[in-house]
Amino acid sequence: MSYSTDPRAARSREAMLAAARQLLADGGPGVVTHQRVAQVAGVGRATVYRHWPRSDQLLLDAMGGADLPLFLEPKTPFRPWLCAQLRQMADELAIPAVAAVSLTLAQSALADPRIAHQHDESVRTITERIHAAVRSAVAAGELEADVEPSDLTAVLVGPIVYRTTMQRGPVSDGLIDRLVDSVGTWRR
């Protein structure tokens, strides 16, 4: 029986993916490491490396079936919540493996329909969550929005992705504040 059709290997792979997705949901991309996945899945670290030689490959597969932990359940006041969510995103993208996965996902989506679907679902999820939060802030009277809804995610997320992945630099709290303030007038 070959390695690829061995039912034990398939079960191990599924257990490792489940562990990686749980780690991703609980702690974000930074905690999805070969060692942590091995511990949670109850397998040897070499087994994880055999399936995913690079950490960006492991993270990419884990993200394929996991719910994104960002921008869930908006809280009032909305502005501090939105700033905290953008800070979390920036901190996660500052991790080299996470930046590599983000860029790999975007690049691979150009040629691979399966990855394109995964990429489009991630973008759609983040866009819908941000739009819902901003609509709630407007409805609550906390925000007068000045940005077109179709541009909202690009205005908030785009500069963070660019700074962390293209410039490979840190995202300051000041930049996050300016991004959040650019969407409209906040009543504090």
MODELLER restraints for C-alpha pairs under 7 A, 6 or more apart:
rsr = mdl.restraints
at = mdl.atoms
rsr.add(forms.Gaussian(group=physical.xy_distance, feature=features.Distance(at['CA:3:A'], at['CA:9:A']), mean=6.68, stdev=0.5))
rsr.add(forms.Gaussian(group=physical.xy_distance, feature=features.Distance(at['CA:15:A'], at['CA:41:A']), mean=5.56, stdev=0.5))
rsr.add(forms.Gaussian(group=physical.xy_distance, feature=features.Distance(at['CA:16:A'], at['CA:37:A']), mean=6.08, stdev=0.5))
rsr.add(forms.Gaussian(group=physical.xy_distance, feature=features.Distance(at['CA:16:A'], at['CA:38:A']), mean=6.96, stdev=0.5))
rsr.add(forms.Gaussian(group=physical.xy_distance, feature=features.Distance(at['CA:16:A'], at['CA:41:A']), mean=5.24, stdev=0.5))
rsr.add(forms.Gaussian(group=physical.xy_distance, feature=features.Distance(at['CA:17:A'], at['CA:62:A']), mean=5.79, stdev=0.5))
rsr.add(forms.Gaussian(group=physical.xy_distance, feature=features.Distance(at['CA:19:A'], at['CA:37:A']), mean=5.64, stdev=0.5))
rsr.add(forms.Gaussian(group=physical.xy_distance, feature=features.Distance(at['CA:19:A'], at['CA:40:A']), mean=5.67, stdev=0.5))
rsr.add(forms.Gaussian(group=physical.xy_distance, feature=features.Distance(at['CA:19:A'], at['CA:41:A']), mean=5.47, stdev=0.5))
rsr.add(forms.Gaussian(group=physical.xy_distance, feature=features.Distance(at['CA:20:A'], at['CA:32:A']), mean=5.84, stdev=0.5))
rsr.add(forms.Gaussian(group=physical.xy_distance, feature=features.Distance(at['CA:20:A'], at['CA:37:A']), mean=5.54, stdev=0.5))
rsr.add(forms.Gaussian(group=physical.xy_distance, feature=features.Distance(at['CA:20:A'], at['CA:62:A']), mean=5.58, stdev=0.5))
rsr.add(forms.Gaussian(group=physical.xy_distance, feature=features.Distance(at['CA:21:A'], at['CA:62:A']), mean=5.17, stdev=0.5))
rsr.add(forms.Gaussian(group=physical.xy_distance, feature=features.Distance(at['CA:21:A'], at['CA:63:A']), mean=6.86, stdev=0.5))
rsr.add(forms.Gaussian(group=physical.xy_distance, feature=features.Distance(at['CA:21:A'], at['CA:66:A']), mean=5.46, stdev=0.5))
rsr.add(forms.Gaussian(group=physical.xy_distance, feature=features.Distance(at['CA:23:A'], at['CA:31:A']), mean=6.36, stdev=0.5))
rsr.add(forms.Gaussian(group=physical.xy_distance, feature=features.Distance(at['CA:23:A'], at['CA:32:A']), mean=5.95, stdev=0.5))
rsr.add(forms.Gaussian(group=physical.xy_distance, feature=features.Distance(at['CA:24:A'], at['CA:31:A']), mean=6.84, stdev=0.5))
rsr.add(forms.Gaussian(group=physical.xy_distance, feature=features.Distance(at['CA:24:A'], at['CA:32:A']), mean=6.14, stdev=0.5))
rsr.add(forms.Gaussian(group=physical.xy_distance, feature=features.Distance(at['CA:25:A'], at['CA:67:A']), mean=6.87, stdev=0.5))
rsr.add(forms.Gaussian(group=physical.xy_distance, feature=features.Distance(at['CA:25:A'], at['CA:69:A']), mean=5.68, stdev=0.5))
rsr.add(forms.Gaussian(group=physical.xy_distance, feature=features.Distance(at['CA:28:A'], at['CA:69:A']), mean=6.93, stdev=0.5))
rsr.add(forms.Gaussian(group=physical.xy_distance, feature=features.Distance(at['CA:29:A'], at['CA:92:A']), mean=6.45, stdev=0.5))
rsr.add(forms.Gaussian(group=physical.xy_distance, feature=features.Distance(at['CA:29:A'], at['CA:98:A']), mean=6.26, stdev=0.5))
rsr.add(forms.Gaussian(group=physical.xy_distance, feature=features.Distance(at['CA:30:A'], at['CA:92:A']), mean=6.27, stdev=0.5))
rsr.add(forms.Gaussian(group=physical.xy_distance, feature=features.Distance(at['CA:30:A'], at['CA:95:A']), mean=6.55, stdev=0.5))
rsr.add(forms.Gaussian(group=physical.xy_distance, feature=features.Distance(at['CA:32:A'], at['CA:59:A']), mean=6.62, stdev=0.5))
rsr.add(forms.Gaussian(group=physical.xy_distance, feature=features.Distance(at['CA:33:A'], at['CA:55:A']), mean=6.61, stdev=0.5))
rsr.add(forms.Gaussian(group=physical.xy_distance, feature=features.Distance(at['CA:34:A'], at['CA:45:A']), mean=6.16, stdev=0.5))
rsr.add(forms.Gaussian(group=physical.xy_distance, feature=features.Distance(at['CA:34:A'], at['CA:48:A']), mean=6.00, stdev=0.5))
rsr.add(forms.Gaussian(group=physical.xy_distance, feature=features.Distance(at['CA:34:A'], at['CA:49:A']), mean=6.84, stdev=0.5))
rsr.add(forms.Gaussian(group=physical.xy_distance, feature=features.Distance(at['CA:34:A'], at['CA:55:A']), mean=6.94, stdev=0.5))
rsr.add(forms.Gaussian(group=physical.xy_distance, feature=features.Distance(at['CA:35:A'], at['CA:45:A']), mean=5.70, stdev=0.5))
rsr.add(forms.Gaussian(group=physical.xy_distance, feature=features.Distance(at['CA:38:A'], at['CA:44:A']), mean=5.58, stdev=0.5))
rsr.add(forms.Gaussian(group=physical.xy_distance, feature=features.Distance(at['CA:38:A'], at['CA:45:A']), mean=5.12, stdev=0.5))
rsr.add(forms.Gaussian(group=physical.xy_distance, feature=features.Distance(at['CA:38:A'], at['CA:48:A']), mean=6.37, stdev=0.5))
rsr.add(forms.Gaussian(group=physical.xy_distance, feature=features.Distance(at['CA:52:A'], at['CA:58:A']), mean=5.39, stdev=0.5))
rsr.add(forms.Gaussian(group=physical.xy_distance, feature=features.Distance(at['CA:55:A'], at['CA:97:A']), mean=6.37, stdev=0.5))
rsr.add(forms.Gaussian(group=physical.xy_distance, feature=features.Distance(at['CA:56:A'], at['CA:97:A']), mean=5.25, stdev=0.5))
rsr.add(forms.Gaussian(group=physical.xy_distance, feature=features.Distance(at['CA:56:A'], at['CA:98:A']), mean=6.91, stdev=0.5))
rsr.add(forms.Gaussian(group=physical.xy_distance, feature=features.Distance(at['CA:56:A'], at['CA:100:A']), mean=6.20, stdev=0.5))
rsr.add(forms.Gaussian(group=physical.xy_distance, feature=features.Distance(at['CA:56:A'], at['CA:101:A']), mean=5.17, stdev=0.5))
rsr.add(forms.Gaussian(group=physical.xy_distance, feature=features.Distance(at['CA:59:A'], at['CA:101:A']), mean=6.77, stdev=0.5))
rsr.add(forms.Gaussian(group=physical.xy_distance, feature=features.Distance(at['CA:60:A'], at['CA:101:A']), mean=5.82, stdev=0.5))
rsr.add(forms.Gaussian(group=physical.xy_distance, feature=features.Distance(at['CA:64:A'], at['CA:118:A']), mean=6.18, stdev=0.5))
rsr.add(forms.Gaussian(group=physical.xy_distance, feature=features.Distance(at['CA:70:A'], at['CA:85:A']), mean=6.32, stdev=0.5))
rsr.add(forms.Gaussian(group=physical.xy_distance, feature=features.Distance(at['CA:71:A'], at['CA:85:A']), mean=5.99, stdev=0.5))
rsr.add(forms.Gaussian(group=physical.xy_distance, feature=features.Distance(at['CA:71:A'], at['CA:126:A']), mean=6.96, stdev=0.5))
rsr.add(forms.Gaussian(group=physical.xy_distance, feature=features.Distance(at['CA:71:A'], at['CA:129:A']), mean=5.82, stdev=0.5))
rsr.add(forms.Gaussian(group=physical.xy_distance, feature=features.Distance(at['CA:71:A'], at['CA:130:A']), mean=6.49, stdev=0.5))
rsr.add(forms.Gaussian(group=physical.xy_distance, feature=features.Distance(at['CA:72:A'], at['CA:129:A']), mean=6.77, stdev=0.5))
rsr.add(forms.Gaussian(group=physical.xy_distance, feature=features.Distance(at['CA:74:A'], at['CA:81:A']), mean=6.80, stdev=0.5))
rsr.add(forms.Gaussian(group=physical.xy_distance, feature=features.Distance(at['CA:74:A'], at['CA:133:A']), mean=5.70, stdev=0.5))
rsr.add(forms.Gaussian(group=physical.xy_distance, feature=features.Distance(at['CA:75:A'], at['CA:81:A']), mean=6.05, stdev=0.5))
rsr.add(forms.Gaussian(group=physical.xy_distance, feature=features.Distance(at['CA:78:A'], at['CA:137:A']), mean=5.95, stdev=0.5))
rsr.add(forms.Gaussian(group=physical.xy_distance, feature=features.Distance(at['CA:83:A'], at['CA:176:A']), mean=6.37, stdev=0.5))
rsr.add(forms.Gaussian(group=physical.xy_distance, feature=features.Distance(at['CA:83:A'], at['CA:177:A']), mean=6.88, stdev=0.5))
rsr.add(forms.Gaussian(group=physical.xy_distance, feature=features.Distance(at['CA:83:A'], at['CA:180:A']), mean=6.92, stdev=0.5))
rsr.add(forms.Gaussian(group=physical.xy_distance, feature=features.Distance(at['CA:86:A'], at['CA:176:A']), mean=6.90, stdev=0.5))
rsr.add(forms.Gaussian(group=physical.xy_distance, feature=features.Distance(at['CA:90:A'], at['CA:160:A']), mean=6.09, stdev=0.5))
rsr.add(forms.Gaussian(group=physical.xy_distance, feature=features.Distance(at['CA:90:A'], at['CA:164:A']), mean=6.99, stdev=0.5))
rsr.add(forms.Gaussian(group=physical.xy_distance, feature=features.Distance(at['CA:90:A'], at['CA:171:A']), mean=6.26, stdev=0.5))
rsr.add(forms.Gaussian(group=physical.xy_distance, feature=features.Distance(at['CA:92:A'], at['CA:98:A']), mean=6.51, stdev=0.5))
rsr.add(forms.Gaussian(group=physical.xy_distance, feature=features.Distance(at['CA:93:A'], at['CA:99:A']), mean=5.02, stdev=0.5))
rsr.add(forms.Gaussian(group=physical.xy_distance, feature=features.Distance(at['CA:93:A'], at['CA:164:A']), mean=6.00, stdev=0.5))
rsr.add(forms.Gaussian(group=physical.xy_distance, feature=features.Distance(at['CA:94:A'], at['CA:164:A']), mean=5.67, stdev=0.5))
rsr.add(forms.Gaussian(group=physical.xy_distance, feature=features.Distance(at['CA:94:A'], at['CA:170:A']), mean=6.88, stdev=0.5))
rsr.add(forms.Gaussian(group=physical.xy_distance, feature=features.Distance(at['CA:99:A'], at['CA:165:A']), mean=5.65, stdev=0.5))
rsr.add(forms.Gaussian(group=physical.xy_distance, feature=features.Distance(at['CA:105:A'], at['CA:115:A']), mean=6.82, stdev=0.5))
rsr.add(forms.Gaussian(group=physical.xy_distance, feature=features.Distance(at['CA:105:A'], at['CA:119:A']), mean=6.46, stdev=0.5))
rsr.add(forms.Gaussian(group=physical.xy_distance, feature=features.Distance(at['CA:106:A'], at['CA:119:A']), mean=6.77, stdev=0.5))
rsr.add(forms.Gaussian(group=physical.xy_distance, feature=features.Distance(at['CA:108:A'], at['CA:115:A']), mean=6.40, stdev=0.5))
rsr.add(forms.Gaussian(group=physical.xy_distance, feature=features.Distance(at['CA:109:A'], at['CA:115:A']), mean=4.97, stdev=0.5))
rsr.add(forms.Gaussian(group=physical.xy_distance, feature=features.Distance(at['CA:109:A'], at['CA:116:A']), mean=3.88, stdev=0.5))
rsr.add(forms.Gaussian(group=physical.xy_distance, feature=features.Distance(at['CA:109:A'], at['CA:119:A']), mean=6.48, stdev=0.5))
rsr.add(forms.Gaussian(group=physical.xy_distance, feature=features.Distance(at['CA:110:A'], at['CA:116:A']), mean=6.64, stdev=0.5))
rsr.add(forms.Gaussian(group=physical.xy_distance, feature=features.Distance(at['CA:127:A'], at['CA:153:A']), mean=5.69, stdev=0.5))
rsr.add(forms.Gaussian(group=physical.xy_distance, feature=features.Distance(at['CA:130:A'], at['CA:153:A']), mean=6.78, stdev=0.5))
rsr.add(forms.Gaussian(group=physical.xy_distance, feature=features.Distance(at['CA:131:A'], at['CA:149:A']), mean=6.89, stdev=0.5))
rsr.add(forms.Gaussian(group=physical.xy_distance, feature=features.Distance(at['CA:137:A'], at['CA:143:A']), mean=5.49, stdev=0.5))
rsr.add(forms.Gaussian(group=physical.xy_distance, feature=features.Distance(at['CA:138:A'], at['CA:144:A']), mean=5.96, stdev=0.5))
rsr.add(forms.Gaussian(group=physical.xy_distance, feature=features.Distance(at['CA:138:A'], at['CA:145:A']), mean=6.96, stdev=0.5))
rsr.add(forms.Gaussian(group=physical.xy_distance, feature=features.Distance(at['CA:142:A'], at['CA:186:A']), mean=5.66, stdev=0.5))
rsr.add(forms.Gaussian(group=physical.xy_distance, feature=features.Distance(at['CA:142:A'], at['CA:187:A']), mean=5.02, stdev=0.5))
rsr.add(forms.Gaussian(group=physical.xy_distance, feature=features.Distance(at['CA:143:A'], at['CA:184:A']), mean=6.41, stdev=0.5))
rsr.add(forms.Gaussian(group=physical.xy_distance, feature=features.Distance(at['CA:143:A'], at['CA:185:A']), mean=5.55, stdev=0.5))
rsr.add(forms.Gaussian(group=physical.xy_distance, feature=features.Distance(at['CA:143:A'], at['CA:186:A']), mean=4.58, stdev=0.5))
rsr.add(forms.Gaussian(group=physical.xy_distance, feature=features.Distance(at['CA:143:A'], at['CA:187:A']), mean=6.21, stdev=0.5))
rsr.add(forms.Gaussian(group=physical.xy_distance, feature=features.Distance(at['CA:144:A'], at['CA:184:A']), mean=5.32, stdev=0.5))
rsr.add(forms.Gaussian(group=physical.xy_distance, feature=features.Distance(at['CA:144:A'], at['CA:185:A']), mean=5.10, stdev=0.5))
rsr.add(forms.Gaussian(group=physical.xy_distance, feature=features.Distance(at['CA:144:A'], at['CA:186:A']), mean=6.63, stdev=0.5))
rsr.add(forms.Gaussian(group=physical.xy_distance, feature=features.Distance(at['CA:145:A'], at['CA:183:A']), mean=5.63, stdev=0.5))
rsr.add(forms.Gaussian(group=physical.xy_distance, feature=features.Distance(at['CA:145:A'], at['CA:184:A']), mean=4.21, stdev=0.5))
rsr.add(forms.Gaussian(group=physical.xy_distance, feature=features.Distance(at['CA:145:A'], at['CA:185:A']), mean=6.58, stdev=0.5))
rsr.add(forms.Gaussian(group=physical.xy_distance, feature=features.Distance(at['CA:146:A'], at['CA:183:A']), mean=5.49, stdev=0.5))
rsr.add(forms.Gaussian(group=physical.xy_distance, feature=features.Distance(at['CA:146:A'], at['CA:184:A']), mean=4.67, stdev=0.5))
rsr.add(forms.Gaussian(group=physical.xy_distance, feature=features.Distance(at['CA:147:A'], at['CA:183:A']), mean=5.28, stdev=0.5))
rsr.add(forms.Gaussian(group=physical.xy_distance, feature=features.Distance(at['CA:147:A'], at['CA:184:A']), mean=6.90, stdev=0.5))
rsr.add(forms.Gaussian(group=physical.xy_distance, feature=features.Distance(at['CA:155:A'], at['CA:179:A']), mean=6.92, stdev=0.5))
rsr.add(forms.Gaussian(group=physical.xy_distance, feature=features.Distance(at['CA:156:A'], at['CA:179:A']), mean=5.64, stdev=0.5))
rsr.add(forms.Gaussian(group=physical.xy_distance, feature=features.Distance(at['CA:156:A'], at['CA:180:A']), mean=6.69, stdev=0.5))
rsr.add(forms.Gaussian(group=physical.xy_distance, feature=features.Distance(at['CA:160:A'], at['CA:171:A']), mean=6.73, stdev=0.5))
rsr.add(forms.Gaussian(group=physical.xy_distance, feature=features.Distance(at['CA:163:A'], at['CA:169:A']), mean=5.66, stdev=0.5))
rsr.add(forms.Gaussian(group=physical.xy_distance, feature=features.Distance(at['CA:163:A'], at['CA:170:A']), mean=6.93, stdev=0.5))
rsr.add(forms.Gaussian(group=physical.xy_distance, feature=features.Distance(at['CA:163:A'], at['CA:171:A']), mean=6.68, stdev=0.5))
rsr.add(forms.Gaussian(group=physical.xy_distance, feature=features.Distance(at['CA:164:A'], at['CA:170:A']), mean=6.22, stdev=0.5))
